[in-house]
Amino acid sequence: MGGNSCEYCAYFVYDEEYEEYECQVAMDEDDLYRLEMTKHKECPYFRAGDEYLIARKQ
């Protein structure tokens, strides 16, 4: 998706049951269609992942 890579997104998590990564943003069919039809291929739901967030809260 252009400038925002899913690999660095906080919503891109590993599903142990299916043994693959998936996007966990709650989108309906209209949102998905709009995302695929835009000229700009950057995900509007991208949020930079922060793997140290939990450690800072401890």
SERO-4910 file (N, C-alpha, C, O; in steps of 0.05 Angstrom, whole numbers):
BEGIN
 pado doro    nc1    nc2    nc3   cac1   cac2   cac3    cc1    cc2    cc3    oc1    oc2    oc3
  Met    A     16    -24      0      0      0      0     17     25      0     14     42     18
  Gly    A     34     28    -18     48     53    -21     67     59      2     84     42      9
  Gly    A     65     83     13     83     93     33     79     80     61     97     82     77
  Asn    A     57     67     66     52     55     91     52     25     88     34     13     77
  Ser    A     73     13     98     76    -16     96     61    -30    118     63    -23    142
  Cys    A     46    -50    111     31    -66    131     49    -78    152     41    -82    175
  Glu    A     73    -85    144     92    -98    163     97    -80    188    104    -91    209
  Tyr    A     95    -54    185    100    -36    207     75    -25    221     77     -8    238
  Cys    A     52    -36    213     27    -26    224     19    -40    249     24    -64    252
  Ala    A      8    -25    268      0    -37    294    -24    -56    290    -28    -73    308
  Tyr    A    -39    -54    269    -62    -71    264    -55    -97    250    -72   -115    247
  Phe    A    -30   -100    242    -21   -124    227    -10   -144    247     13   -141    256
  Val    A    -26   -164    254    -18   -183    275    -18   -211    265    -31   -218    245
  Tyr    A     -3   -228    279      0   -256    272    -23   -272    284    -29   -271    308
  Asp    A    -36   -288    267    -58   -305    275    -47   -333    277    -40   -346    257
  Glu    A    -45   -343    302    -33   -370    306    -50   -392    295    -39   -413    287
  Glu    A    -76   -389    294    -93   -410    284    -88   -414    254    -87   -437    245
  Tyr    A    -86   -393    238    -81   -395    210    -52   -393    202    -45   -398    179
  Glu    A    -35   -387    222     -6   -385    218      1   -365    196     18   -371    178
  Glu    A    -11   -342    197     -5   -320    178    -12   -293    191    -27   -292    211
  Tyr    A     -1   -272    179     -8   -245    189    -33   -235    176    -40   -243    153
  Glu    A    -48   -219    190    -73   -207    179    -77   -179    191    -67   -172    212
  Cys    A    -92   -163    176    -99   -137    184   -124   -139    202   -144   -150    193
  Gln    A   -124   -127    226   -146   -129    244   -162   -103    246   -175    -98    267
  Val    A   -161    -87    225   -178    -62    225   -206    -71    219   -211    -86    200
  Ala    A   -225    -60    234   -253    -67    229   -264    -50    206   -271    -27    209
  Met    A   -264    -62    182   -274    -49    158   -298    -64    147   -300    -89    149
  Asp    A   -317    -49    137   -339    -62    123   -333    -63     93   -312    -53     84
  Glu    A   -351    -74     77   -346    -77     49   -343    -50     35   -327    -48     16
  Asp    A   -358    -30     44   -356     -3     32   -328      9     36   -316     21     18
  Asp    A   -318      6     61   -291     16     67   -270      2     50   -252     15     40
  Leu    A   -272    -24     47   -253    -39     32   -254    -31      2   -233    -28    -10
  Tyr    A   -277    -27     -9   -281    -19    -36   -268      9    -40   -254     14    -60
  Arg    A   -274     28    -22   -264     55    -24   -233     55    -23   -220     69    -37
  Leu    A   -222     38     -6   -193     36     -3   -180     25    -29   -159     35    -37
  Glu    A   -193      6    -41   -182     -5    -66   -185     13    -90   -170     11   -109
  Met    A   -205     31    -90   -210     48   -113   -197     75   -112   -199     90   -131
  Thr    A   -183     81    -90   -170    108    -88   -145    108   -106   -132     88   -110
  Lys    A   -139    132   -116   -115    136   -132    -90    133   -114    -70    122   -123
  His    A    -91    144    -90    -69    142    -72    -70    116    -57    -90    110    -44
  Lys    A    -50    100    -59    -50     74    -47    -39     73    -19    -26     53    -11
  Glu    A    -44     93     -3    -36     93     25    -59     86     42    -81     97     38
  Cys    A    -55     69     61    -77     60     79    -84     82     99    -67     91    113
  Pro    A   -109     90    100   -118    111    119   -118    101    147   -121    117    166
  Tyr    A   -117     75    151   -118     63    178    -91     57    190    -88     48    212
  Phe    A    -69     63    174    -42     57    183    -36     71    209    -41     95    212
  Arg    A    -25     56    228    -16     67    253     10     53    259     12     28    261
  Ala    A     31     68    263     58     57    267     57     39    291     48     47    313
  Gly    A     67     15    289     68     -4    311     89      5    331    110     17    324
  Asp    A     84      0    356    103      7    377    106    -18    395     91    -22    413
  Glu    A    127    -33    389    131    -58    403    140    -54    432    139    -73    448
  Tyr    A    147    -30    440    155    -25    468    133    -12    484    138     -5    507
  Leu    A    110     -9    473     87      4    488     80    -10    513     77      2    534
  Ile    A     79    -37    513     71    -52    536     94    -50    558     88    -48    581
  Ala    A    119    -51    549    141    -50    568    142    -23    583    149    -22    606
  Arg    A    134     -1    569    134     25    582    113     27    603    116     42    623
  Lys    A     91     12    600     68     14    619     74     -3    644     60      1    664
  Gln    A     94    -20    644     99    -37    667    115    -22    688    121    -33    709
***
